[in-house]
Amino acid sequence: MLASGVGQTSRVDALKHSIAKAKSFGFDLKGAVMASDAFFPFPDCVEIAHKAGIEAVVQPGGSIKDKESIEYCNNNGLSMVLTGTRHFKH
């Protein structure tokens, strides 16, 4: 694990925090994998991750808008795995 973005109320803020933390330690995210316990209701996080160098995404899926994130990955050469399982319970 290069960094984690936890405790944020915003998924975008959590991702940006994680990217900034990894970079502050001098890690290069090129080729890294992003894993999330939550689905991506919009492709914004996948796009932000991609621009940071991340090349693969693991997520549970389950959003009615999964197709948008999947299409972003397909159109930009990212791999995405949908696990179908969310471990975090409210």
C-alpha positions, 0 to 999 in steps of 0.5 A, spaced: 500 500 500 502 506 497 497 510 501 490 510 503 484 516 503 480 514 509 475 518 513 473 523 508 466 524 507 467 525 500 470 520 495 473 525 491 477 528 497 479 521 499 482 519 493 486 526 492 488 525 499 491 518 498 494 521 491 497 527 495 500 522 501 503 517 496 506 523 492 509 526 499 513 520 500 516 520 493 512 514 490 510 514 483 503 511 481 505 509 474 502 502 474 499 502 481 492 499 482 487 503 486 482 499 490 475 501 493 470 498 498 465 503 495 462 503 488 464 509 483 457 512 482 461 517 477 467 516 473 470 522 476 475 518 481 477 513 475 479 519 471 483 522 477 486 516 478 488 515 471 491 522 471 495 520 477 498 514 473 494 509 476 492 503 471 487 498 474 481 499 479 478 494 483 471 496 486 465 492 488 460 495 483 453 496 484 452 503 482 446 504 477 452 508 473 457 503 473 457 503 466 460 510 466 466 508 470 467 502 466 466 506 459 472 511 462 476 505 463 475 501 456 476 508 453 483 510 456 486 503 457 485 502 464 483 495 467 477 494 472 475 488 476 468 488 479 468 484 486 461 484 487 462 484 494 463 490 499 466 489 506 464 495 509 458 495 513 454 501 515 
